[in-house]
Amino acid sequence: MEALPPTERTRLKRLPQRGSYDRETVYRIIDGALFCHVGFLHNQVPFVIPTLHVRIGEQLYVHGSAASRMLRTAAEGVALCVTVTHVDGLVLARSAFHHSINYRSAIILGVAQEVTDPDAKLRVLHALVEHVVPGRWQDARPPCPKELAATSVLALPITEASAKVRPGGPGDDAADYALPIWAGVIPLKIVTGAPVADERLMGGVEVPEYVANYLLPDTRRDSDGKAGGTNLR
C-alpha cells in the first residue's frame, strides 16, 4: 500500500521517530476507533467536535443533522483537522518529568465534500452503522426519505495525514534507574458491559448475538488476523 506523502503540515517535528505515514497504520487507527474529533473555524472561533465516523477506502465520512453547525460549516469548504486517538496505558517513570501515556493517534487534514446523492448517503450510513455495531443494519428500520434528507454526510479524502504512536515503558534518565521508585505501565482499555434492554422492549424479543457478544472495533479481527474496523473499501 502506497505511503502517504508527508507535507509541511503533517511532517512530525516533535519526536519524529514515533511518526508514521504508512497508510495501513493510519487506517487501522481510524478503523479501530468509534469516534473522532473534528476541528474547524466558524466565524473566527475554533471548535472541536466529537462525532462518529467510518472509513470507506480512502475517504473518511462523518454525519449528523443537516442543521449541525459543524457539518454546515464544513460543507462550505473550510479546512478541517480530524484527529483519532487511542489511549493504551499510563506510563509511570521514576521522575515526574518523564511520565507519559502510551497512545496511537492519527491526524487528517483537508476539505470535505458533502455527499448529496441519496443512494450514496445511504451506503455511507449503512457502513457507519456496521462499523459501530456489525450486523445491526439488517435488523434496524432503514432511514425514510424525510430522515435521509435531514441527515448530512461529509466525505474527507485521506490524502494528507500522519500517525503517531508511543508504545513501551518509561524512559528515565540514566541516574534515576538507581532510585527505589516503582516504574512501569498501567494498561488501559475500554470494555463493554452487559446489554441493558429498553424498558419499552416488546416481550419475547431476544438479545441479538451481535449485541450479546459485541466487540469494539479495536478488538475485532479481519481475515488476516489483524485488528481493524470496517472491511468496506
Secondary structure by P-SEA (a helix, b strand, c coil): ccccccccccccccccccccccaaaaaaaaaaccbbbbbbbcccbbbbbbbbbcccccbbbbbcccccaaaaaaaaccbbbbbbbbbcbbbbccccccbbbbbcccccbbbbbbbccaaaaaaaaaaaaaaaccccccccccccaaaaaabbbbbbbccccbbbbbbcccccccccccccbbbbbbbbbbbbccccccccccccccccccccccccccccccccccccccccc
